[in-house]
Amino acid sequence: MNTRVIHPLASRTLLPESFPFDAAGFRSAMRNVPGTVSIVTTGRAPNRHGLTLTAGCSLSAVPPSVLVCVNRSAGAHDTILSSESFCWNILGVEHVDLARTFSGQDGSKGDIRFGEGLWCDLKTGAPSLIGAICSFDCRVVNAHEAGSHTIFTGEVVAQTTNAGSEPLVYINGAFAAPKVL
């Protein structure tokens, strides 16, 4: 049998240079993509950090793993690196105020953000939001720099689940609730 290996990029059709692309256009297009709103937390009091993000997803069931993408300029970034852990907290619509706080809309930073909500530690010590739809407590297994962000891969070492809450999403620059069809 004669097999031929084709490089996956060899068959790509490249766009002509007459189609310029810029970051503003990309951001504008991405506003149309709904994202699950979550808070990624790390560290221990009084050095806890957290941020609101939509760039997270499941990665693998065996072993249970997730990934989150964190801007390297975020206060939580270096703490995730040094603690080698994070907790990915999926928010419900009742957490919209927390989402705003952890996005920095009120100007707060660091541990002060944890003054709202109820928090506990699961296994790694990263803060877990009591009442979150799901919280995945993770040990960092990989960190990969990509553009302005680091993609953190985390092996889930503990989790909580609170079914029944309506998830919070972000689309077109606003928080929203998905509509069931």
C-alpha positions as CSV (number, residue, x, y, z in Angstrom):
1,M,0.0,0.0,0.0
2,N,1.3,3.4,-0.9
3,T,0.5,6.1,1.7
4,R,1.2,9.7,1.3
5,V,1.4,12.1,4.3
6,I,0.2,15.6,3.5
7,H,1.2,18.4,5.9
8,P,-2.1,19.9,7.2
9,L,-1.0,23.5,6.3
10,A,0.0,22.6,2.8
11,S,-3.5,22.7,1.5
12,R,-4.4,26.0,3.1
13,T,-5.6,28.7,0.8
14,L,-4.1,32.0,1.8
15,L,-6.0,35.2,1.5
16,P,-4.5,37.9,-0.7
17,E,-2.8,40.8,1.1
18,S,-5.6,43.0,-0.2
19,F,-7.7,41.9,2.8
20,P,-6.0,43.7,5.7
21,F,-6.9,42.5,9.2
22,D,-6.4,44.3,12.5
23,A,-7.0,43.8,16.2
24,A,-10.0,46.2,16.3
25,G,-11.8,44.2,13.6
26,F,-11.1,40.9,15.5
27,R,-12.4,42.3,18.8
28,S,-15.5,43.6,17.0
29,A,-16.2,40.2,15.5
30,M,-15.6,38.4,18.8
31,R,-18.3,40.6,20.5
32,N,-20.8,38.4,18.6
33,V,-19.5,35.2,20.1
34,P,-21.3,34.5,23.4
35,G,-19.1,33.3,26.2
36,T,-19.8,31.7,29.6
37,V,-18.9,34.2,32.3
38,S,-16.6,32.8,35.0
39,I,-14.2,34.0,37.7
40,V,-10.8,32.5,37.9
41,T,-9.3,32.8,41.4
42,T,-5.9,32.0,42.8
43,G,-3.8,32.5,45.9
44,R,-4.5,32.6,49.6
45,A,-5.7,35.4,51.8
46,P,-4.5,38.1,52.0
47,N,-2.9,37.6,48.6
48,R,-5.9,36.3,46.7
49,H,-6.5,37.4,43.1
50,G,-9.2,36.8,40.7
51,L,-10.6,38.0,37.4
52,T,-13.7,37.7,35.3
53,L,-13.2,35.9,32.0
54,T,-15.0,34.1,29.2
55,A,-12.0,32.4,27.8
56,G,-12.2,29.0,29.5
57,C,-13.4,25.6,28.5
58,S,-13.2,21.9,29.3
59,L,-10.2,20.1,27.8
60,S,-10.3,16.4,28.7
61,A,-12.4,14.0,30.7
62,V,-9.5,11.6,31.4
63,P,-7.8,13.1,33.3
64,P,-10.4,15.8,34.0
65,S,-8.8,19.0,32.7
66,V,-9.8,22.5,31.8
67,L,-8.0,25.5,30.3
68,V,-8.3,29.2,31.0
69,C,-6.7,32.0,29.1
70,V,-5.4,34.9,31.3
71,N,-3.9,38.2,30.1
72,R,-0.4,38.5,31.3
73,S,-1.1,42.0,32.6
74,A,-3.8,40.7,35.0
75,G,-3.1,40.7,38.7
76,A,-4.0,37.0,39.0
77,H,-1.5,35.9,36.2
78,D,1.7,35.8,38.2
79,T,-0.1,34.3,41.3
80,I,-1.4,31.4,39.2
81,L,2.2,30.8,38.0
82,S,3.7,31.0,41.5
83,S,0.9,29.0,43.3
84,E,0.6,26.5,40.5
85,S,-3.2,26.5,41.0
86,F,-6.4,28.2,40.1
87,C,-10.2,27.7,40.6
88,W,-12.5,28.2,37.6
89,N,-15.9,29.3,39.0
90,I,-18.8,29.3,36.5
91,L,-21.3,32.1,37.3
92,G,-25.0,32.1,37.3
93,V,-27.2,35.2,36.5
94,E,-27.3,35.9,40.3
95,H,-23.6,36.6,40.2
96,V,-23.6,39.5,37.8
97,D,-22.4,42.0,40.4
98,L,-19.5,39.7,41.2
99,A,-18.7,39.5,37.5
100,R,-18.5,43.3,37.4
101,T,-16.4,43.5,40.5
102,F,-13.9,40.9,39.3
103,S,-13.7,42.6,35.9
104,G,-12.3,45.7,37.6
105,Q,-15.3,47.9,36.7
106,D,-15.3,49.3,40.3
107,G,-11.5,49.9,40.3
108,S,-10.9,47.2,42.9
109,K,-7.8,44.9,42.8
110,G,-6.5,41.9,44.6
111,D,-7.9,40.5,47.8
112,I,-10.5,43.3,48.3
113,R,-12.6,41.8,45.5
114,F,-13.3,38.8,47.8
115,G,-15.4,41.1,50.1
116,E,-18.4,40.1,48.1
117,G,-19.7,36.6,47.8
118,L,-19.1,33.5,49.9
119,W,-15.8,31.8,49.4
120,C,-14.2,28.5,50.6
121,D,-11.1,26.4,49.8
122,L,-11.4,23.1,48.2
123,K,-8.1,21.2,47.7
124,T,-5.5,23.6,46.2
125,G,-6.4,26.6,48.4
126,A,-7.5,28.7,45.4
127,P,-10.8,30.4,46.4
128,S,-14.0,28.6,45.3
129,L,-17.2,30.5,45.0
130,I,-20.0,29.0,47.2
131,G,-23.1,28.8,45.0
132,A,-21.3,28.9,41.6
133,I,-22.9,26.7,39.0
134,C,-19.6,24.7,39.0
135,S,-16.2,25.3,40.5
136,F,-13.2,23.4,39.2
137,D,-10.2,23.5,41.6
138,C,-7.1,22.9,39.4
139,R,-3.4,22.2,39.6
140,V,-1.6,23.9,36.8
141,V,0.0,21.3,34.5
142,N,1.0,23.6,31.6
143,A,1.3,27.2,30.8
144,H,1.7,28.3,27.2
145,E,2.2,31.9,26.2
146,A,0.0,33.0,23.2
147,G,0.0,36.6,22.2
148,S,-1.0,38.8,25.2
149,H,-2.2,35.8,27.2
150,T,-1.1,32.6,28.9
151,I,-3.1,29.5,28.3
152,F,-3.2,27.6,31.6
153,T,-4.1,24.0,31.5
154,G,-5.3,22.7,34.8
155,E,-6.0,19.2,36.0
156,V,-9.1,19.2,38.1
157,V,-8.4,17.9,41.6
158,A,-11.7,18.9,43.2
159,Q,-15.1,20.3,42.1
160,T,-18.5,21.5,43.2
161,T,-21.7,21.5,41.2
162,N,-24.9,23.4,41.9
163,A,-27.4,22.5,39.2
164,G,-30.4,24.5,38.5
165,S,-28.9,28.0,38.2
166,E,-29.3,30.0,35.0
167,P,-25.9,30.6,33.5
168,L,-24.5,34.1,32.9
169,V,-23.2,34.8,29.4
170,Y,-21.4,37.8,27.8
171,I,-22.3,39.0,24.3
172,N,-22.2,42.3,22.4
173,G,-20.5,43.9,25.4
174,A,-23.1,43.1,27.9
175,F,-24.0,40.4,30.5
176,A,-27.0,38.3,29.4
177,A,-29.0,35.1,30.2
178,P,-29.3,32.5,27.4
179,K,-32.8,31.7,26.2
180,V,-33.8,28.1,26.1
181,L,-35.3,27.1,22.7
